[in-house]
Amino acid sequence: MGATPAYASQGSHATTKETPEIVIRNFYNWYVHALNLNGDPLTKRRVKLRQFVSARLLRELDNAVMGPDGLDGDYFLDAQDWDKEWEKNIAISQLNNSGGRAEATVLLTGPEMNKKLRVGLVREGRRWKIDNVKSLE
């Protein structure tokens, strides 16, 4: 048996010990892993998604999905496709944390392609949650 992924050991009682960097790393590890298993984390794994994503962003995404144009690509990757190795290759830099907001640059790397993102987080209760994602490419 292999090592348990970091996101799997995360209980429902995660609190202020989770830094923005840990939340970002755990989210992208879980999210890309779910995609690699042919899952749709945005619609099929909502309970888990809510652990990582702000209520505001979930409402915005739901409205976009139901809108006339739908979502064009994957919001969290800002892409139409992904590299399967991204779940293991997550680099986080330029982390700025001020009060109830944080922002970081995230680089997802793989043999097929790389993706550079700016990820914003907010404090929701006692947890950091992703509130926006923008491509830096």
DRENMARTOR-922970 format. One line per field, with one value per atom (N, C-alpha, C): residue in one letter; chain; atom name; residue number from 1; x, y, z. Coordinates in nm, 3 decimals. Layout:
N
resn: A; ...
chain: A; ...
name: CA; ...
resi: NUM; ...
px: X; ...
py: Y; ...
pz: Z; ...
//
This chain:
137
resn: M; M; M; G; G; G; A; A; A; T; T; T; P; P; P; A; A; A; Y; Y; Y; A; A; A; S; S; S; Q; Q; Q; G; G; G; S; S; S; H; H; H; A; A; A; T; T; T; T; T; T; K; K; K; E; E; E; T; T; T; P; P; P; E; E; E; I; I; I; V; V; V; I; I; I; R; R; R; N; N; N; F; F; F; Y; Y; Y; N; N; N; W; W; W; Y; Y; Y; V; V; V; H; H; H; A; A; A; L; L; L; N; N; N; L; L; L; N; N; N; G; G; G; D; D; D; P; P; P; L; L; L; T; T; T; K; K; K; R; R; R; R; R; R; V; V; V; K; K; K; L; L; L; R; R; R; Q; Q; Q; F; F; F; V; V; V; S; S; S; A; A; A; R; R; R; L; L; L; L; L; L; R; R; R; E; E; E; L; L; L; D; D; D; N; N; N; A; A; A; V; V; V; M; M; M; G; G; G; P; P; P; D; D; D; G; G; G; L; L; L; D; D; D; G; G; G; D; D; D; Y; Y; Y; F; F; F; L; L; L; D; D; D; A; A; A; Q; Q; Q; D; D; D; W; W; W; D; D; D; K; K; K; E; E; E; W; W; W; E; E; E; K; K; K; N; N; N; I; I; I; A; A; A; I; I; I; S; S; S; Q; Q; Q; L; L; L; N; N; N; N; N; N; S; S; S; G; G; G; G; G; G; R; R; R; A; A; A; E; E; E; A; A; A; T; T; T; V; V; V; L; L; L; L; L; L; T; T; T; G; G; G; P; P; P; E; E; E; M; M; M; N; N; N; K; K; K; K; K; K; L; L; L; R; R; R; V; V; V; G; G; G; L; L; L; V; V; V; R; R; R; E; E; E; G; G; G; R; R; R; R; R; R; W; W; W; K; K; K; I; I; I; D; D; D; N; N; N; V; V; V; K; K; K; S; S; S; L; L; L; E; E; E
chain: A; A; A; A; A; A; A; A; A; A; A; A; A; A; A; A; A; A; A; A; A; A; A; A; A; A; A; A; A; A; A; A; A; A; A; A; A; A; A; A; A; A; A; A; A; A; A; A; A; A; A; A; A; A; A; A; A; A; A; A; A; A; A; A; A; A; A; A; A; A; A; A; A; A; A; A; A; A; A; A; A; A; A; A; A; A; A; A; A; A; A; A; A; A; A; A; A; A; A; A; A; A; A; A; A; A; A; A; A; A; A; A; A; A; A; A; A; A; A; A; A; A; A; A; A; A; A; A; A; A; A; A; A; A; A; A; A; A; A; A; A; A; A; A; A; A; A; A; A; A; A; A; A; A; A; A; A; A; A; A; A; A; A; A; A; A; A; A; A; A; A; A; A; A; A; A; A; A; A; A; A; A; A; A; A; A; A; A; A; A; A; A; A; A; A; A; A; A; A; A; A; A; A; A; A; A; A; A; A; A; A; A; A; A; A; A; A; A; A; A; A; A; A; A; A; A; A; A; A; A; A; A; A; A; A; A; A; A; A; A; A; A; A; A; A; A; A; A; A; A; A; A; A; A; A; A; A; A; A; A; A; A; A; A; A; A; A; A; A; A; A; A; A; A; A; A; A; A; A; A; A; A; A; A; A; A; A; A; A; A; A; A; A; A; A; A; A; A; A; A; A; A; A; A; A; A; A; A; A; A; A; A; A; A; A; A; A; A; A; A; A; A; A; A; A; A; A; A; A; A; A; A; A; A; A; A; A; A; A; A; A; A; A; A; A; A; A; A; A; A; A; A; A; A; A; A; A; A; A; A; A; A; A; A; A; A; A; A; A; A; A; A; A; A; A; A; A; A; A; A; A; A; A; A; A; A; A; A; A; A; A; A; A; A; A; A; A; A; A; A; A; A; A; A; A; A; A; A; A; A; A
name: N; CA; C; N; CA; C; N; CA; C; N; CA; C; N; CA; C; N; CA; C; N; CA; C; N; CA; C; N; CA; C; N; CA; C; N; CA; C; N; CA; C; N; CA; C; N; CA; C; N; CA; C; N; CA; C; N; CA; C; N; CA; C; N; CA; C; N; CA; C; N; CA; C; N; CA; C; N; CA; C; N; CA; C; N; CA; C; N; CA; C; N; CA; C; N; CA; C; N; CA; C; N; CA; C; N; CA; C; N; CA; C; N; CA; C; N; CA; C; N; CA; C; N; CA; C; N; CA; C; N; CA; C; N; CA; C; N; CA; C; N; CA; C; N; CA; C; N; CA; C; N; CA; C; N; CA; C; N; CA; C; N; CA; C; N; CA; C; N; CA; C; N; CA; C; N; CA; C; N; CA; C; N; CA; C; N; CA; C; N; CA; C; N; CA; C; N; CA; C; N; CA; C; N; CA; C; N; CA; C; N; CA; C; N; CA; C; N; CA; C; N; CA; C; N; CA; C; N; CA; C; N; CA; C; N; CA; C; N; CA; C; N; CA; C; N; CA; C; N; CA; C; N; CA; C; N; CA; C; N; CA; C; N; CA; C; N; CA; C; N; CA; C; N; CA; C; N; CA; C; N; CA; C; N; CA; C; N; CA; C; N; CA; C; N; CA; C; N; CA; C; N; CA; C; N; CA; C; N; CA; C; N; CA; C; N; CA; C; N; CA; C; N; CA; C; N; CA; C; N; CA; C; N; CA; C; N; CA; C; N; CA; C; N; CA; C; N; CA; C; N; CA; C; N; CA; C; N; CA; C; N; CA; C; N; CA; C; N; CA; C; N; CA; C; N; CA; C; N; CA; C; N; CA; C; N; CA; C; N; CA; C; N; CA; C; N; CA; C; N; CA; C; N; CA; C; N; CA; C; N; CA; C; N; CA; C; N; CA; C; N; CA; C; N; CA; C; N; CA; C; N; CA; C; N; CA; C; N; CA; C; N; CA; C; N; CA; C; N; CA; C; N; CA; C; N; CA; C; N; CA; C; N; CA; C; N; CA; C; N; CA; C; N; CA; C; N; CA; C
resi: 1; 1; 1; 2; 2; 2; 3; 3; 3; 4; 4; 4; 5; 5; 5; 6; 6; 6; 7; 7; 7; 8; 8; 8; 9; 9; 9; 10; 10; 10; 11; 11; 11; 12; 12; 12; 13; 13; 13; 14; 14; 14; 15; 15; 15; 16; 16; 16; 17; 17; 17; 18; 18; 18; 19; 19; 19; 20; 20; 20; 21; 21; 21; 22; 22; 22; 23; 23; 23; 24; 24; 24; 25; 25; 25; 26; 26; 26; 27; 27; 27; 28; 28; 28; 29; 29; 29; 30; 30; 30; 31; 31; 31; 32; 32; 32; 33; 33; 33; 34; 34; 34; 35; 35; 35; 36; 36; 36; 37; 37; 37; 38; 38; 38; 39; 39; 39; 40; 40; 40; 41; 41; 41; 42; 42; 42; 43; 43; 43; 44; 44; 44; 45; 45; 45; 46; 46; 46; 47; 47; 47; 48; 48; 48; 49; 49; 49; 50; 50; 50; 51; 51; 51; 52; 52; 52; 53; 53; 53; 54; 54; 54; 55; 55; 55; 56; 56; 56; 57; 57; 57; 58; 58; 58; 59; 59; 59; 60; 60; 60; 61; 61; 61; 62; 62; 62; 63; 63; 63; 64; 64; 64; 65; 65; 65; 66; 66; 66; 67; 67; 67; 68; 68; 68; 69; 69; 69; 70; 70; 70; 71; 71; 71; 72; 72; 72; 73; 73; 73; 74; 74; 74; 75; 75; 75; 76; 76; 76; 77; 77; 77; 78; 78; 78; 79; 79; 79; 80; 80; 80; 81; 81; 81; 82; 82; 82; 83; 83; 83; 84; 84; 84; 85; 85; 85; 86; 86; 86; 87; 87; 87; 88; 88; 88; 89; 89; 89; 90; 90; 90; 91; 91; 91; 92; 92; 92; 93; 93; 93; 94; 94; 94; 95; 95; 95; 96; 96; 96; 97; 97; 97; 98; 98; 98; 99; 99; 99; 100; 100; 100; 101; 101; 101; 102; 102; 102; 103; 103; 103; 104; 104; 104; 105; 105; 105; 106; 106; 106; 107; 107; 107; 108; 108; 108; 109; 109; 109; 110; 110; 110; 111; 111; 111; 112; 112; 112; 113; 113; 113; 114; 114; 114; 115; 115; 115; 116; 116; 116; 117; 117; 117; 118; 118; 118; 119; 119; 119; 120; 120; 120; 121; 121; 121; 122; 122; 122; 123; 123; 123; 124; 124; 124; 125; 125; 125; 126; 126; 126; 127; 127; 127; 128; 128; 128; 129; 129; 129; 130; 130; 130; 131; 131; 131; 132; 132; 132; 133; 133; 133; 134; 134; 134; 135; 135; 135; 136; 136; 136; 137; 137; 137
px: 0.084; 0.000; 0.087; 0.044; 0.118; 0.083; 0.149; 0.122; -0.015; -0.077; -0.207; -0.187; -0.261; -0.247; -0.282; -0.220; -0.242; -0.389; -0.461; -0.601; -0.688; -0.646; -0.727; -0.724; -0.616; -0.605; -0.673; -0.718; -0.778; -0.919; -0.940; -1.071; -1.164; -1.287; -1.385; -1.365; -1.269; -1.246; -1.124; -1.084; -0.970; -1.001; -0.904; -0.930; -0.819; -0.787; -0.691; -0.550; -0.520; -0.388; -0.364; -0.469; -0.454; -0.416; -0.300; -0.255; -0.312; -0.310; -0.353; -0.275; -0.146; -0.063; -0.109; -0.140; -0.187; -0.320; -0.411; -0.541; -0.525; -0.442; -0.420; -0.361; -0.258; -0.192; -0.289; -0.362; -0.457; -0.570; -0.616; -0.723; -0.679; -0.567; -0.525; -0.484; -0.428; -0.398; -0.526; -0.626; -0.755; -0.827; -0.832; -0.910; -0.856; -0.725; -0.668; -0.676; -0.661; -0.677; -0.818; -0.918; -1.058; -1.076; -1.018; -1.027; -0.959; -0.844; -0.771; -0.851; -0.942; -1.028; -1.157; -1.158; -1.274; -1.394; -1.367; -1.474; -1.498; -1.607; -1.638; -1.655; -1.545; -1.553; -1.649; -1.671; -1.760; -1.905; -1.946; -2.085; -2.101; -2.005; -2.021; -1.959; -1.877; -1.809; -1.831; -1.955; -1.987; -1.952; -1.975; -1.946; -1.797; -1.715; -1.569; -1.530; -1.589; -1.558; -1.584; -1.693; -1.728; -1.623; -1.544; -1.436; -1.327; -1.314; -1.205; -1.247; -1.373; -1.417; -1.520; -1.509; -1.600; -1.743; -1.837; -1.979; -2.006; -1.940; -1.960; -1.918; -1.802; -1.754; -1.842; -1.887; -1.977; -2.106; -2.160; -2.281; -2.251; -2.137; -2.098; -2.083; -2.020; -2.003; -2.136; -2.223; -2.356; -2.434; -2.427; -2.496; -2.439; -2.307; -2.244; -2.286; -2.288; -2.326; -2.469; -2.558; -2.699; -2.726; -2.627; -2.644; -2.645; -2.674; -2.687; -2.557; -2.442; -2.314; -2.247; -2.295; -2.233; -2.092; -2.013; -1.871; -1.788; -1.695; -1.605; -1.475; -1.464; -1.344; -1.357; -1.249; -1.245; -1.206; -1.292; -1.266; -1.138; -1.117; -1.005; -0.871; -0.873; -0.751; -0.739; -0.846; -0.855; -0.802; -0.855; -0.808; -0.915; -0.899; -0.987; -0.939; -0.809; -0.750; -0.649; -0.596; -0.500; -0.398; -0.289; -0.185; -0.208; -0.210; -0.236; -0.134; -0.014; 0.092; 0.075; -0.018; -0.037; -0.069; -0.137; -0.175; -0.052; 0.062; 0.184; 0.284; 0.259; 0.356; 0.293; 0.278; 0.213; 0.315; 0.352; 0.445; 0.369; 0.389; 0.318; 0.423; 0.403; 0.497; 0.422; 0.495; 0.440; 0.312; 0.316; 0.200; 0.192; 0.079; 0.051; -0.070; -0.056; -0.163; -0.186; -0.305; -0.336; -0.477; -0.484; -0.614; -0.691; -0.809; -0.896; -0.883; -0.777; -0.756; -0.613; -0.596; -0.463; -0.463; -0.345; -0.330; -0.194; -0.189; -0.063; -0.058; 0.064; 0.087; 0.103; 0.034; 0.038; 0.087; 0.189; 0.240; 0.216; 0.138; 0.111; 0.197; 0.283; 0.375; 0.359; 0.383; 0.376; 0.449; 0.468; 0.541; 0.465; 0.334; 0.253; 0.234; 0.215; 0.190; 0.205; 0.220; 0.227; 0.116; 0.078; -0.025; 0.013; 0.007; 0.039; -0.087; -0.124; -0.248; -0.223; -0.312; -0.315; -0.441; -0.425; -0.536; -0.558; -0.683; -0.721; -0.803; -0.779; -0.852; -0.913; -1.017; -1.080; -1.100; -1.112; -1.146; -1.297; -1.343; -1.485; -1.497; -1.547; -1.545; -1.400; -1.359; -1.222; -1.135; -1.182; -1.110; -1.077; -0.964; -0.929; -1.001; -1.059; -1.126; -1.090; -1.079; -1.049; -1.169; -1.141; -1.248; -1.235; -1.120; -1.105; -0.976; -0.980; -0.865; -0.854; -0.731; -0.707; -0.580; -0.582; -0.465; -0.360; -0.235; -0.124; -0.052; -0.119; -0.056; -0.133
py: -0.120; 0.000; 0.124; 0.225; 0.350; 0.441; 0.553; 0.651; 0.714; 0.750; 0.816; 0.958; 1.004; 1.142; 1.240; 1.358; 1.459; 1.495; 1.502; 1.541; 1.435; 1.309; 1.201; 1.201; 1.250; 1.250; 1.371; 1.460; 1.583; 1.555; 1.571; 1.547; 1.665; 1.646; 1.753; 1.860; 1.840; 1.937; 2.023; 2.035; 2.119; 2.262; 2.329; 2.464; 2.557; 2.650; 2.755; 2.703; 2.575; 2.520; 2.509; 2.509; 2.504; 2.642; 2.648; 2.773; 2.782; 2.900; 2.910; 2.815; 2.801; 2.712; 2.567; 2.521; 2.384; 2.363; 2.460; 2.448; 2.439; 2.525; 2.522; 2.387; 2.343; 2.217; 2.099; 2.092; 1.983; 1.988; 2.109; 2.122; 2.070; 2.122; 2.082; 1.936; 1.883; 1.741; 1.660; 1.693; 1.623; 1.645; 1.769; 1.805; 1.735; 1.743; 1.680; 1.528; 1.475; 1.331; 1.287; 1.365; 1.334; 1.339; 1.438; 1.446; 1.324; 1.285; 1.170; 1.041; 1.035; 0.917; 0.931; 1.026; 1.054; 1.104; 1.169; 1.228; 1.372; 1.427; 1.567; 1.630; 1.677; 1.727; 1.845; 1.921; 2.037; 1.995; 1.883; 1.841; 1.714; 1.624; 1.494; 1.485; 1.582; 1.579; 1.709; 1.756; 1.887; 1.898; 1.792; 1.798; 1.824; 1.751; 1.770; 1.906; 1.947; 2.076; 2.190; 2.180; 2.285; 2.301; 2.199; 2.210; 2.304; 2.321; 2.398; 2.531; 2.544; 2.656; 2.740; 2.873; 2.964; 2.949; 2.978; 2.974; 3.073; 3.189; 3.290; 3.235; 3.171; 3.118; 3.002; 2.918; 2.809; 2.865; 2.970; 3.033; 3.090; 3.156; 3.213; 3.104; 2.994; 2.884; 2.820; 2.801; 2.744; 2.834; 2.965; 3.060; 3.053; 3.040; 3.032; 2.903; 2.793; 2.664; 2.671; 2.735; 2.744; 2.856; 2.942; 3.053; 3.007; 3.098; 3.063; 3.011; 3.055; 3.013; 2.900; 2.868; 2.764; 2.803; 2.707; 2.731; 2.691; 2.777; 2.749; 2.695; 2.565; 2.505; 2.484; 2.442; 2.414; 2.541; 2.588; 2.713; 2.705; 2.597; 2.589; 2.567; 2.523; 2.508; 2.615; 2.687; 2.785; 2.725; 2.606; 2.533; 2.436; 2.390; 2.288; 2.148; 2.133; 2.003; 2.016; 1.904; 1.906; 1.795; 1.805; 1.702; 1.615; 1.485; 1.391; 1.405; 1.450; 1.464; 1.587; 1.676; 1.797; 1.766; 1.656; 1.627; 1.608; 1.573; 1.550; 1.665; 1.759; 1.865; 2.003; 2.043; 2.169; 2.257; 2.367; 2.462; 2.589; 2.637; 2.757; 2.862; 2.983; 3.091; 3.223; 3.326; 3.462; 3.465; 3.399; 3.396; 3.527; 3.595; 3.718; 3.691; 3.714; 3.687; 3.813; 3.870; 3.993; 3.984; 3.965; 3.958; 3.836; 3.858; 3.750; 3.714; 3.763; 3.733; 3.686; 3.600; 3.553; 3.532; 3.534; 3.515; 3.449; 3.360; 3.291; 3.258; 3.243; 3.193; 3.041; 2.970; 2.824; 2.779; 2.694; 2.638; 2.488; 2.441; 2.298; 2.252; 2.153; 2.111; 1.962; 1.930; 1.791; 1.777; 1.655; 1.634; 1.684; 1.690; 1.732; 1.884; 1.946; 2.091; 2.144; 2.275; 2.345; 2.449; 2.486; 2.590; 2.675; 2.808; 2.903; 2.982; 2.982; 3.043; 3.138; 3.234; 3.318; 3.277; 3.226; 3.174; 3.265; 3.314; 3.397; 3.318; 3.341; 3.273; 3.375; 3.333; 3.414; 3.326; 3.391; 3.317; 3.304; 3.183; 3.156; 3.079; 3.147; 3.086; 3.073; 2.953; 2.929; 2.866; 2.863; 2.795; 2.888; 2.861; 2.927; 2.853; 2.932; 2.871; 2.948; 2.874; 2.935; 3.019; 3.143; 3.235; 3.284; 3.269; 3.304; 3.243; 3.218; 3.162; 3.233; 3.277; 3.345; 3.290; 3.274; 3.227; 3.339; 3.301; 3.398; 3.376; 3.306; 3.277; 3.344
pz: 0.000; 0.000; 0.000; -0.070; -0.076; 0.039; 0.045; 0.149; 0.129; 0.237; 0.229; 0.182; 0.080; 0.034; 0.145; 0.142; 0.247; 0.260; 0.150; 0.158; 0.223; 0.218; 0.274; 0.426; 0.485; 0.630; 0.692; 0.612; 0.661; 0.710; 0.839; 0.898; 0.880; 0.923; 0.910; 1.015; 1.107; 1.214; 1.186; 1.061; 1.027; 1.066; 1.126; 1.176; 1.135; 1.222; 1.191; 1.167; 1.195; 1.166; 1.017; 0.938; 0.793; 0.742; 0.682; 0.621; 0.480; 0.421; 0.281; 0.190; 0.214; 0.131; 0.143; 0.264; 0.284; 0.213; 0.224; 0.159; 0.008; -0.050; -0.195; -0.238; -0.168; -0.205; -0.192; -0.081; -0.061; -0.165; -0.196; -0.294; -0.431; -0.483; -0.618; -0.623; -0.517; -0.512; -0.523; -0.443; -0.447; -0.580; -0.627; -0.745; -0.870; -0.893; -1.013; -1.000; -0.880; -0.859; -0.899; -0.857; -0.894; -1.045; -1.111; -1.258; -1.321; -1.266; -1.319; -1.308; -1.213; -1.196; -1.277; -1.372; -1.457; -1.378; -1.267; -1.187; -1.228; -1.183; -1.203; -1.065; -1.005; -0.868; -0.851; -0.956; -0.945; -0.921; -0.978; -0.961; -0.879; -0.886; -0.821; -0.681; -0.644; -0.514; -0.438; -0.434; -0.375; -0.227; -0.152; -0.008; 0.014; -0.056; -0.045; -0.101; -0.212; -0.272; -0.175; -0.098; -0.001; 0.108; 0.132; 0.231; 0.184; 0.053; -0.005; -0.066; -0.107; -0.189; -0.114; -0.126; -0.056; -0.107; -0.020; -0.057; -0.170; -0.167; -0.271; -0.407; -0.414; -0.541; -0.590; -0.500; -0.541; -0.603; -0.543; -0.601; -0.739; -0.753; -0.883; -0.988; -0.952; -1.047; -1.083; -0.984; -1.011; -1.106; -1.085; -1.174; -1.315; -1.327; -1.459; -1.531; -1.458; -1.517; -1.570; -1.495; -1.535; -1.635; -1.657; -1.750; -1.893; -1.985; -2.126; -2.189; -2.138; -2.197; -2.121; -2.000; -1.920; -1.880; -1.840; -1.808; -1.929; -1.965; -2.077; -2.021; -2.008; -1.952; -1.802; -1.742; -1.599; -1.524; -1.435; -1.363; -1.281; -1.207; -1.113; -1.182; -1.306; -1.384; -1.491; -1.516; -1.623; -1.753; -1.784; -1.902; -1.949; -2.070; -2.126; -2.090; -2.064; -2.038; -1.925; -1.878; -1.769; -1.789; -1.717; -1.718; -1.594; -1.613; -1.502; -1.389; -1.419; -1.319; -1.230; -1.264; -1.184; -1.039; -1.013; -0.874; -0.785; -0.843; -0.766; -0.778; -0.866; -0.895; -0.879; -0.753; -0.718; -0.647; -0.710; -0.648; -0.614; -0.493; -0.445; -0.409; -0.459; -0.432; -0.417; -0.384; -0.373; -0.290; -0.175; -0.087; -0.010; -0.024; 0.051; 0.138; 0.267; 0.362; 0.444; 0.431; 0.502; 0.561; 0.692; 0.756; 0.711; 0.658; 0.616; 0.469; 0.403; 0.262; 0.239; 0.141; 0.102; -0.048; -0.105; -0.249; -0.273; -0.370; -0.401; -0.549; -0.597; -0.732; -0.722; -0.811; -0.812; -0.949; -0.949; -1.073; -1.071; -1.167; -1.184; -1.301; -1.278; -1.383; -1.414; -1.540; -1.586; -1.718; -1.763; -1.889; -2.011; -2.004; -2.119; -2.125; -2.006; -2.003; -1.862; -1.853; -1.725; -1.720; -1.599; -1.582; -1.463; -1.483; -1.377; -1.344; -1.215; -1.170; -1.053; -1.037; -0.916; -0.842; -0.719; -0.641; -0.521; -0.506; -0.393; -0.294; -0.166; -0.060; 0.036; 0.103; 0.208; 0.330; 0.445; 0.567; 0.571; 0.589; 0.605; 0.735; 0.837; 0.969; 1.013; 1.046; 1.092; 0.985; 0.861; 0.754; 0.639; 0.575; 0.450; 0.338; 0.244; 0.130; 0.002; -0.107; -0.236; -0.279; -0.320; -0.358; -0.502; -0.563; -0.705; -0.760; -0.890; -0.961; -1.093; -1.126; -1.254; -1.315; -1.447; -1.518; -1.524; -1.513; -1.529; -1.661; -1.754; -1.883; -1.993
//
